[in-house]
Structure formats: C-alpha cells, structure tokens
C-alpha cells in the first residue's frame, strides 16, 4: 500500500471512529424518559389539510415541519396512523390517500370537491415524488437534532360512522368492531396481529426513535375494558419487546415507548373535579375504565413516558397520581396542557382578538404548565396545537400551503391565538421563564390587536 493510501486509511478510520463515538454518545443522552423536554404531538393530517393539494412539493411539506421544529420541542410525536390508514409507504396498512376523499364526502357532504380531495391529492403527490410525510418529517428532525416517535391513535373514530371505510383491513373486518362503535376490537386475534404488524413494520422501515400509543383519541379502546384490559397490556408488552430487539439490530441503546392515557388512574370521572374540563364520561374516563393498566406498565418497565390527558384536551389531568406511581423509575410524566382555554373554545361567546386577550392567553398557558411542574411533572405535552399554521409575527401568511383567513374573535382560528402559541412553546420546558410570563406585560412581538381577518 502506498504512503498516501495508508495516510488516507488512517484518516478515514479515525473519522469513522469519531463519528461512531458521536452517534453513540448522542444516543446515550437522547433517550432518557425523564429528560425529553416538551412533547409535541402533531396530528396526522393538519399539514396535508393546509397544503397545496395536488401541487404540494417536498419543500412545502418540509417547511411546515421545520416551522414546528423552529419552536424547539424536546421531541416530536408525529401521529402517523389511526392506527390504519397511515401517512407513510406501507405493505401492511392502507395509505391515507386511498379512501380519504371518498370518506370525507360521505361524512361531510357539504365539503367542496377541492377541500375533500386536498389531503389525498397531497399525499398521492408525495408518493409520486418517491417520499411520504413521515420520511420528510424524519429527515427534518434529524437535521435539527429533535427525536421523533411514530404516534398511533389506537382506536380513532374521527370519521364517525365511516371510520371503518378508511382502510382495506377495516373494510374487510367490520364484523370485528367493538359492538356499537366505529372501531375494531383488538380482543380479536386478527385485529391484534394486524396492529402489531403495523408497529413492527414502521420500526423496521423508518429511522424513528420509538413509538407512541395514543389512547386518548378516541375513547373506545377495547370491548369490556374492565375484563379485556390484559389484551392491551399484552400489546404494550409485545411492542416493548419488539422495540428492544429493533434497538439491538440498529445499535441503539433503547427505543422509546410512550403512552397517552386518561387523566386519572381509576375511579369515576366527575367534571367538577377537573376545572375547565369540557367533556364528561365516557369521553373522559379513568385509565382503568379505558382498559389501560398503567400500574402494570410501570411496574414492568414497559414504557418510557406517560402523557396523562383529558380528551381534546381542555383542563389538566391529575398529574400527581402519575408522578407518585413512577417515583423511583426512569419513566417520565408529561401531562397534556389545554390546546385552548375554555373561554376561547369555538362554542363562544368569544372576545375580540387584541392585546389584552393575548396577554390573558399567555398567562393561562404559563399557569397550566407551572401547575404541572408544581405536581412533579418532568415536562408537559401538547396535543392539537398548530402554531406552524400561523405566520411569524409581522406577517399575515404562514409561508406554506394555501392561504387562509383569520377570525376576528379569539378562537384557535384567530391570528393572535397562533402567535401566542408560537411565543409560549419554547418556554414550556423552562419554569423560570413561565413564572416571568405571569409578571411581564405583553411582549412587543405579540402586540398588534388591530390585525384581524385577512390573508
């Protein structure tokens, strides 16, 4: 071997060793369940819904994801499946584009053809370009150093009576649904096996940092939950084992398994015990009533983090119960704070958007997050937050997708609402900054109550 080739080999070998050490070091520190920061659960289709439809580009979708990452979440829990259909290329599940437009028209016949087709057209276009929403999101997260888990709504019923028409498997197995509900019953071996195949495939085919089971969207997880809860525990346990085996193959220390669960461990749910709660039972129910044996999951070390939450969510869960349960373990607790204050909910009556109401919103978010920390939470989690759909301060267009109009009253559709979320999200992992928000006046970047409808 020539001198130059030996020199090149030494340099190359050193570089590989340094890179390997860097990756190993990053993995050692990245997957601690108690040190994840703010968990941002991004729902399955809000980017597709706001997209340019058939004219969507990889760059557009990537820009939307980057807008989330700009706000510095600790981890992105990207909702990728219902659990079937999914927003990635799959040989097991049905892709989002196949039936979405058809089902949308059936459930909401008043929807315009363009809006009904938008999500399917966008998904189809990305597939034609040789990619998919999950692949784009993973690449963006890797570039920003943000861990990503694939989150699954464990028994979604977002499409009501037509939910089972969204995927090939569900269409072929409607006889296996939970009696009287719009979702399949994992008590049946065929349903259980199909879901495990979905979870196994995504871990095998995509460079994710783990999986999240969302048992909070919706609320019918299994038939006879007080009897059949061991089935869901077996699903959690088998997924834990599958993730551990995948971690070994990938040279990873551990892949995360997170769960979004009910707002309390057991007992009847009473709205008066949860200030601000919008829904009563059965929409909001204890973990036990949902069939979620969280105590066993913790005792057996099956999960890495828990996000107790109310449905929607509006109001706070009983964080302290979960903190006490996980004491002495490496399992993190990240209660989900409200996506909107009750006074800004769509039901109204809603105040006008303006500086005073934006300051009220800032302090409401700070109050809730601090209440979670006061009860021992390791951080907070978010659900149904869409700050990336709003423009940066001083603009009226979000910079990606179709243009939209802003509501003049203060709701999740008003400009001020989105700006407040953008301002507060980076602060959620820093209690000292949250406390400062309770004392300070409205920051300059949020002023401008004169900005109302427009696009």
C-alpha positions in Angstrom: 0.0 0.0 0.0 1.4 3.4 -0.9 2.2 6.1 1.7 -0.7 8.2 0.5 -3.2 5.3 0.7 -2.0 4.4 4.2 -2.4 8.1 5.3 -5.9 8.1 3.7 -6.8 4.9 5.5 -5.7 6.3 8.9 -7.7 9.5 8.4 -10.8 7.6 7.2 -10.6 5.1 10.1 -10.2 7.9 12.6 -13.2 9.8 11.1 -15.3 6.6 11.3 -14.4 6.1 15.0 -15.1 9.7 15.9 -18.5 9.5 14.1 -19.4 6.2 15.8 -18.5 7.7 19.2 -20.6 10.8 18.5 -23.6 8.8 17.5 -23.3 6.5 20.5 -22.8 9.5 22.8 -25.9 11.2 21.3 -28.0 8.1 21.8 -26.8 7.7 25.4 -28.2 11.1 26.3 -31.2 11.4 23.9 -33.5 8.6 25.2 -34.0 9.3 28.9 -37.7 9.2 29.6 -37.4 11.9 32.2 -35.5 14.3 30.1 -37.5 14.7 26.9 -38.4 18.3 27.3 -41.8 19.3 25.7 -43.5 16.6 23.8 -45.3 17.9 20.7 -47.9 15.6 19.3 -48.6 16.7 15.8 -51.8 15.2 14.4 -51.9 13.0 11.3 -53.3 15.4 8.7 -53.1 19.1 9.6 -50.2 19.7 7.2 -52.0 17.8 4.4 -55.1 19.8 5.1 -53.3 23.1 4.9 -51.2 22.0 1.9 -51.4 23.0 -1.7 -53.1 19.7 -2.5 -52.1 18.2 -5.9 -49.5 20.9 -6.2 -47.8 20.1 -2.9 -44.0 19.8 -3.0 -41.5 18.1 -0.8 -40.2 21.5 0.1 -43.6 22.8 1.1 -44.2 19.8 3.5 -40.7 20.1 4.9 -41.1 23.8 5.5 -44.2 23.1 7.6 -42.4 20.6 9.7 -39.5 23.0 10.1 -41.9 25.6 11.4 -42.7 23.2 14.3 -39.1 22.4 15.0 -38.3 26.2 15.0 -40.3 26.3 18.2 -37.9 23.9 19.9 -40.0 21.0 21.1 -38.0 18.4 23.0 -39.4 15.5 21.0 -41.9 15.3 18.1 -44.6 12.7 18.4 -45.8 12.6 14.9 -49.2 11.0 14.5 -48.8 8.6 11.6 -51.7 6.2 11.8 -55.3 5.7 13.1 -53.7 3.1 13.5 -54.8 2.2 9.9 -54.6 4.1 7.5 -51.2 5.7 7.7 -49.2 8.6 6.1 -46.2 6.6 5.0 -45.4 3.9 2.5 -46.6 0.5 3.9 -47.1 -3.1 2.8 -49.2 -3.7 5.9 -51.5 -0.7 6.3 -53.5 1.4 3.8 -52.1 4.8 2.8 -54.0 7.9 3.6 -54.7 8.8 0.0 -56.7 5.7 -1.0 -60.1 6.4 0.7 -59.8 9.7 2.4 -61.6 11.8 -0.2 -64.4 9.3 -0.6 -64.9 9.0 3.1 -64.7 12.8 3.6 -67.5 13.3 1.1 -69.6 10.7 2.8 -69.3 12.1 6.3 -69.4 15.8 5.3 -71.3 16.1 2.0 -71.2 19.9 2.2 -67.4 19.9 1.7 -66.3 21.4 -1.5 -64.7 19.0 -4.0 -61.4 20.8 -3.8 -61.3 20.5 0.0 -62.5 16.9 0.0 -59.7 15.9 -2.4 -56.9 18.1 -0.9 -55.4 15.7 1.6 -55.5 12.6 -0.7 -54.1 14.6 -3.6 -51.2 16.0 -1.4 -50.4 12.5 -0.1 -50.5 11.0 -3.6 -48.2 13.7 -4.9 -45.6 13.0 -2.3 -45.8 9.3 -3.0 -45.3 10.0 -6.7 -42.2 12.0 -5.8 -40.8 8.9 -4.1 -41.3 10.0 -0.5 -44.0 10.4 2.2 -44.9 12.7 5.1 -43.1 10.5 7.7 -39.9 10.3 5.7 -39.8 14.0 5.2 -40.5 14.6 8.9 -37.8 12.2 10.0 -35.2 13.9 7.8 -36.1 17.3 9.2 -35.9 16.1 12.7 -32.5 14.5 12.1 -31.2 17.8 10.7 -32.5 19.7 13.8 -31.5 17.0 16.3 -35.0 16.5 17.6 -36.0 12.9 18.4 -39.2 11.6 16.7 -41.6 8.9 17.6 -44.3 7.5 15.5 -47.6 8.1 17.3 -50.7 6.0 16.6 -54.3 6.8 17.5 -55.1 3.4 18.9 -58.8 3.4 18.0 -59.6 6.6 16.2 -63.2 7.5 15.4 -62.6 10.8 13.7 -64.7 9.9 10.7 -67.6 8.6 12.9 -69.9 6.1 11.1 -67.4 5.9 8.1 -64.2 5.3 10.1 -64.0 1.7 9.1 -64.1 2.7 5.4 -60.7 4.3 5.6 -58.5 1.2 5.2 -58.6 -2.1 3.4 -58.3 -4.2 6.6 -61.1 -2.4 8.4 -63.4 -2.7 5.4 -62.8 -6.4 5.3 -63.3 -6.9 9.0 -66.2 -4.8 10.1 -67.6 -7.8 11.9 -64.7 -7.4 14.3 -65.6 -4.0 15.6 -66.4 -3.1 19.2 -70.1 -3.6 19.4 -71.9 -0.4 18.7 -68.7 1.6 18.0 -66.9 2.7 14.9 -63.6 1.0 15.5 -62.1 -2.5 15.6 -61.7 -4.6 18.7 -58.2 -5.7 19.5 -59.6 -8.5 21.6 -59.9 -10.4 18.2 -56.6 -12.1 17.3 -56.8 -10.9 13.7 -57.0 -7.2 14.8 -54.3 -7.6 17.4 -51.9 -9.3 14.8 -52.6 -6.6 12.2 -51.8 -3.8 14.6 -48.6 -5.5 15.8 -47.6 -5.9 12.1 -48.1 -2.2 11.6 -45.9 -1.2 14.5 -43.2 -3.7 13.6 -43.1 -2.5 10.0 -42.7 1.2 10.8 -39.8 0.5 13.3 -38.1 -1.8 10.7 -38.5 0.6 7.7 -38.1 4.0 9.2 -35.4 5.7 11.3 -37.6 6.6 14.2 -36.7 6.9 17.9 -39.7 4.9 19.1 -43.4 4.6 19.1 -46.2 6.4 21.0 -49.6 4.8 21.7 -52.3 7.4 21.8 -55.1 6.0 23.9 -56.7 9.4 24.2 -58.0 9.7 20.7 -60.7 8.4 21.0 -62.0 6.6 24.0 -63.2 3.1 22.9 -60.0 1.1 23.2 -61.4 -2.4 23.6 -64.7 -4.1 24.4 -65.4 -4.7 28.1 -62.3 -2.9 29.2 -62.6 -4.0 32.9 -62.4 -7.6 31.6 -60.2 -7.3 28.5 -57.6 -4.9 29.7 -54.9 -7.7 29.7 -55.1 -7.7 25.9 -53.9 -4.0 25.8 -51.2 -4.8 28.3 -50.0 -7.7 26.1 -49.9 -5.3 23.1 -47.8 -2.8 25.1 -45.5 -5.6 26.4 -45.0 -7.1 22.9 -44.3 -3.7 21.5 -41.7 -3.1 24.2 -40.0 -6.4 23.3 -40.2 -5.6 19.6 -38.6 -2.2 20.2 -35.8 -3.7 22.3 -35.0 -6.2 19.6 -35.0 -3.4 17.0 -32.7 -1.3 19.1 -30.2 -4.1 19.2 -30.2 -4.5 15.5 -29.8 -0.8 15.0 -27.1 -0.4 17.5 -29.3 1.8 19.7 -29.4 1.8 23.5 -33.1 1.9 23.6 -36.1 2.9 21.5 -38.8 4.9 23.3 -42.3 3.7 24.0 -44.7 6.4 25.2 -48.4 6.4 26.0 -51.1 9.0 26.1 -53.6 7.9 28.7 -56.6 9.0 30.7 -56.5 11.9 33.2 -56.6 9.7 36.3 -55.7 6.2 37.2 -59.1 4.9 38.4 -62.5 5.9 39.8 -65.4 7.7 38.2 -64.7 10.9 36.2 -66.5 14.0 37.5 -66.2 17.2 35.6 -66.3 19.3 38.8 -63.1 17.6 39.9 -61.3 18.9 36.7 -61.6 22.7 36.4 -62.1 23.6 32.7 -62.9 20.1 31.5 -65.2 20.3 28.5 -66.4 16.6 28.4 -67.8 14.2 31.0 -67.9 10.5 30.8 -67.4 8.4 28.7 -65.4 10.9 26.6 -63.2 11.5 29.7 -62.7 8.4 31.8 -60.0 6.9 34.1 -57.2 4.7 32.8 -58.9 1.7 34.4 -62.2 2.5 32.7 -60.4 2.8 29.4 -58.8 -0.6 29.8 -55.3 0.8 30.4 -53.5 -1.0 33.2 -50.9 1.8 33.7 -49.8 0.4 37.1 -48.6 -2.8 35.5 -46.9 -1.0 32.6 -44.9 1.0 35.1 -44.2 -2.0 37.4 -42.8 -4.0 34.5 -40.9 -1.1 33.0 -42.7 -1.3 29.7 -43.0 2.4 28.9 -40.6 5.3 28.9 -43.0 8.2 29.3 -46.7 8.8 30.1 -48.8 11.7 29.0 -52.0 11.8 31.1 -54.6 13.9 29.4 -58.2 15.0 29.1 -59.9 14.5 25.8 -59.5 17.3 23.3 -57.7 18.5 25.7 -59.2 21.2 27.9 -58.2 21.2 31.5 -55.5 19.4 33.4 -55.1 15.7 34.5 -54.2 14.5 38.0 -50.5 14.7 37.4 -49.5 13.9 41.0 -51.1 10.4 40.7 -48.8 9.5 37.9 -45.7 11.2 39.4 -46.3 9.1 42.6 -46.8 6.0 40.5 -43.5 6.4 38.6 -41.4 7.5 41.6 -38.0 5.7 41.7 -38.3 4.8 38.0 -36.9 6.3 34.8 -40.4 6.8 33.4 -41.2 10.4 32.7 -44.6 12.1 33.3 -45.6 14.8 30.7 -49.2 15.9 31.4 -51.0 17.4 28.4 -52.0 21.0 28.8 -55.0 22.6 27.2 -55.0 23.3 23.5 -57.3 26.2 24.2 -58.6 28.0 27.3 -62.3 27.2 27.7 -63.1 30.8 27.2 -61.6 30.7 23.7 -63.3 27.5 22.7 -65.3 27.5 19.5 -68.6 27.4 21.4 -68.2 31.1 22.4 -69.1 33.7 23.2 -65.6 34.8 22.3 -63.8 38.1 23.0 -62.3 40.1 20.2 -58.6 39.4 19.3 -56.4 42.1 20.8 -53.5 42.8 23.1 -55.4 42.3 26.4 -56.8 38.9 25.4 -53.4 37.7 24.1 -51.8 38.5 27.4 -54.6 36.6 29.2 -53.8 33.6 26.9 -50.1 33.9 27.7 -50.7 33.7 31.4 -53.3 30.9 31.1 -50.7 28.7 29.3 -48.0 29.6 31.9 -50.4 28.9 34.8 -51.2 25.4 33.5 -47.7 24.4 32.7 -46.5 25.6 36.1 -49.3 23.7 37.8 -47.9 20.6 36.2 -44.4 21.3 37.3 -45.6 22.0 40.8 -47.1 18.5 40.9 -43.8 17.0 39.9 -44.1 16.6 36.1 -40.9 16.1 34.1 -42.3 18.4 31.4 -45.5 18.9 29.5 -47.0 17.6 26.3 -49.1 19.2 23.7 -52.0 18.0 21.6 -54.0 19.9 18.9 -51.5 22.8 19.0 -51.0 24.2 15.5 -48.6 27.1 15.8 -46.9 26.2 12.5 -50.2 27.0 10.6 -49.8 30.7 11.6 -47.5 33.4 10.2 -44.5 34.6 12.1 -45.0 38.0 13.9 -45.5 40.8 11.4 -46.8 38.6 8.6 -50.3 37.5 7.6 -49.3 34.4 5.6 -47.8 31.3 7.2 -45.3 30.8 4.4 -46.5 27.4 3.2 -49.6 25.8 1.7 -52.9 27.5 1.0 -53.7 31.0 2.3 -56.3 31.3 5.0 -58.3 33.9 6.8 -58.1 34.7 10.4 -61.1 35.1 12.8 -61.6 38.4 14.5 -62.9 36.8 17.7 -60.4 35.0 19.8 -60.5 31.3 19.0 -58.0 28.7 17.7 -58.6 30.3 14.3 -57.5 33.8 15.2 -54.1 35.3 14.4 -53.3 36.2 18.0 -54.1 32.7 19.2 -51.4 31.2 16.9 -48.8 33.9 17.7 -49.3 33.3 21.5 -48.7 29.6 20.9 -45.5 30.4 18.9 -44.3 32.6 21.8 -45.0 30.2 24.6 -44.0 26.8 23.1 -40.2 27.4 23.5 -40.8 28.4 27.1 -42.7 25.4 28.2 -39.6 23.5 29.3 -38.3 26.4 31.4 -40.3 27.0 34.6 -38.4 30.2 35.3 -39.4 31.7 32.0 -43.0 30.6 32.6 -43.0 32.4 36.0 -41.7 35.5 34.4 -44.7 35.4 31.9 -47.1 35.8 34.9 -45.4 39.1 35.8 -44.4 40.7 32.5 -46.5 42.8 30.1 -47.3 41.6 26.6 -44.1 41.3 24.6 -43.7 43.5 21.6 -43.8 40.5 19.2 -47.4 39.8 20.3 -48.7 43.3 20.1 -51.0 44.3 17.3 -54.6 43.7 18.2 -55.5 45.6 15.1 -54.5 42.6 13.0 -57.8 40.9 12.3 -59.2 38.9 9.3 -57.1 38.8 6.2 -54.9 36.6 4.3 
